[in-house]
Amino acid sequence: MLIILAAVALVLTVFFIWQNNDIVITEIALVDEDVPQTFDGFRILQVSDLQSKPFGRSQQRLLELCSAAAPDIIVITGDLMDGHSKELEPAMAFAEQAVDIAPVYYVSGNHEWLSGRYEELCGRLMQAGVIVLDNSHKTLKKDGEAIELLGLKDPTFEGDEKFREELEKLAGETSGFRVLLSHHPEYIDDYTESGVDLVLSGHAHGGQIRLPFIGGLFAPGQGFFPKYTSGLYEVGNTSLVVSRGLGNSHFPLRVFNRPELVVVTLRTAG
């Protein structure tokens, strides 16, 4: 009996190590008639919820996968660091080298607020060449055409009312095909109302534990059996992509929910 228990324990240990450390790359094709012709095939690599988790020495395993994805840009959709450990170095080890792969854009998550080190983190990110997009936007140009990249600061900093005001402001300042970076997927009704075309979010950690035919069991901001945890959703005229993320926070294990990088490839309809 002891041998059987030991064997079961070993199998479970190997399973959990694999589940929590083996990164998958999810490819999503986003087809929209408003995507400019010159951006057809444009690849956006989404990195979310790293939570200061290391993937190899100096994040080399993670960086190799990012490089192999051949992105045109890299977007970090919040919780780059963990608010409990407050560690910056694993986050910075990734960011400082990711800029050598492609231009990197960042928006904050609730763990940056929780850490109390947001200003320090932003300073170091900008010094490394990362573009901090909290409550701002950038025009990405290619062969005479453009798309707009918008970013929202996490609502934990200034509250929901300010969050929605900033969303309305960004939407009013931009036009054409618009990609919004915002950590929280549960504000999808607000995103749809703003008229943005594509939203990239994280925060849900895939529901942490995923079950066949059910999906994620729990996500912050959505509760049990959350609706938006992984993949592509169409809500009105807005597409929402939710990354399962890379790291963990309160709950230390992922089950049937391996760490994820998402690559969104823009495609022009027709």
N, C-alpha and C positions, 0 to 999 in steps of 0.2 A: 504493500500500500504506500509506504514512504517513497518508493522508487517511482510509482505512478504520480504521486503528488509533486515530486521533484521534477518529473518530466513535464507535467502540465504547467508548473511554475516557469520552467525554462522556455517552453513554447510561448506562453503569454508574455514573458519578458521580451523575447525576440520580436514578437508581434507588435508590442507597444513601441519598442524602439524604432521599428520600421515605420509604423504609422505616424510617428511624431517627427521623423527626420528625413524620410525619403520624399523629395519634392517632385510633384507632378507639374507639367506644363499643360494648361488648358487653352486650346485655340478656339477663338470665337470670330466668325465672320459677321460683320455688321453691315448689312446692305441697306442703303438709304439713297434715295434719288437726289438728296441735297448734298451728298458728298461730292466735292469738286472732282473733275476728271483727273486732275494732276495728283490728287490724293488717293486715287484708286490703288489699293495695295499698301497703303500707309499702315505701318505696324506700331501699335502702342503696347508697350509692356507694362503691366500693372503689378506693382509690389505693394502689399498691404499687410498691416498688423505683424510686422517683424518682431515687435515687442522685445528688442535687444537680444533675440535668440541667435546664437552662433551656428553657422553652417560651415564647418571646416575652419582651419586656421585663417584668420583675417578674412573670413567670409568667402574663401576661395571657391568652395563648392557652389554656393549661391551665385557668385559672380560668373563662374564658367557657364552655368545654365542661362543666365541673362545674356551673356555674349553670344551663345549659340542660338538664341532666339532671334538674333539679328533685328533688333527694334530700331525704328526711326526715332522714337523718344521713349523715355522711361518715366512713369508717373508713380509717385508714392502717395497712397491714399490714406494716410494717417496711422497713428500708433507705431511709428518707427522705433520708438523706445518704450520701455515698460515703466509705468508710473509707480510701481511698488519698489522695484530694485533701483530705479533712478539711474541705471547705467547708460552712459552715452557711447562708450567706445565700440561696442558691437554695431550700433547704428551708424556711427561715423566711419567705421572700417568699411562698411558697405557703400555708404554715400560717396566717400572720397575716391573710391575706385570705380563706382558705377558711372561717374561723369566721363570716364575714358571710353565707355561703350557707346553712349548716346547722350544727348541733352536730358537732364533730369529735372523734373518738376515735383514739388512737394506741397501737400496740405496737411494740416495738423489733425490729430485725433484726440479723444478724451484722455488718453494716457499722457500726452504731452502736457495737458493742463494739470493732471494729477501729480506729475513729477515735480512741478515747480521749477523746471529747468527749460521751459519753452524758449525764453529769450536767448539763453546760452546756446541751445540747440540750433535755433534759427541763425544765430551769428556764425556758428561753425559751418552750417550747411552752406550759407552764402559765401563764406570764405573758401569753401571747397568747390564752388562753382554751381551749386544747386540753386535753381530758381524757386523761391518760396512764393506760392500763389495764394496764400491766405487772403481772402477778400480782394482779389485782383484778377486780372486776365491778361493773356498774351495772344497776339496774333501770330499764327504760324503760316508762313508764306512759302509757296512752292510754284515756280514757273508762272508767276503772275496771278495765281489763285491763292485763296487763304481759307483757313478754318480758325475758329476761336477756341482757346483753351481757358476755361474759367475755374477758379478755385475758391472754396469757402472755408473759413476758419471754423473749427469745431464749435458747436453751440454751447459746450460746457464753459467756454471762456466768457461769453457775454449774454447768454440766454437765447431762448427761441425767438423772441420778438426781433432782436438785433440780427439773428441768423437769417430770418426771413426778409428783413429789410435789405441786408447785403445781397441776398439772392435776387431780389427784385431790382436792385441797383445794377448788378452785373448783367442781368438779362436786358435791362434798358440800354446799357452802354454797348451792347454787341448785337451782331446780326449774322446771317449766313449759318453754316453748319457749326453748331456749338457743342463742345465736349466739356462737361462739368465734373470736376474732381471734388467729392464731398464724402466724408468718412461714413456717414450714417445713411443706410438705405431706407430706413423707416420714414424718411421725409419725402417719399416718392411723390405723394400728391402735390406737395409744394413744388418739386422739381418739374412735374408735368405742367402745372399751372404756369410756371415761368416760361415754358416754351422751349427749353433746351432740348437738343436732339438725343444726346447720349450722356448718361451719368455713370461714373465709375466710383464704386463704394466698397467698403469692407465691413469692419466692426462686428459682424455676426459670427465670425470664426466658423462658418459653415454649420452652425448649430452645435458645434463641439463634438457631439456624438450623433452620427448619422445612421439611420436604419433603412433597409430596403423598403421601397414603396411609401415611406413616411418622410424621409429627409431628416433635417436637423431637429434636435429635441428642444434646444433652448438658445435664445440669442438676446443679448442686452438690448433693451429698447423695444423688443417685440414679444418677450416672454416665451412661454412654452409653445411648441409646434409653430415656430415662426414662418412667415410667408416668404421672406426674402433672405436667402442664406447662401445661394450658390448659383452661378451661371447667369444666363440672359433672360430678362423679363421685358415684356412689352406692355406699357401702361399708357393708354391714350396714344399720343404721338411721340412719346419719349421711350427710349430704350434704356434699361437699367442693367448694368453688369455688376454683380456682387462677387468679390473674391473671397474665397474661404480663408485667405491669409496664410501666414507662415508660422507664427509663434503662438504661445499660450499665455494666459495671465492667471486668473483666479483658479480655474480648473486646469490641472497640469497635463491632462492627457487628451489626445484626439483619438477617436474610434471610428473606423471606416471613413476617415476624413483627413487624408494626408495633406501636408503643407502644399500650397499651391501658388504658382505664378500664372497669371492670365495674360495672353496675348490677344488683343483685339485688332483685327485687320479690317480697315475701312474699305468698303466696296461701293461703287456707284451702281445704282439700280439700272439695268438695261445696258 
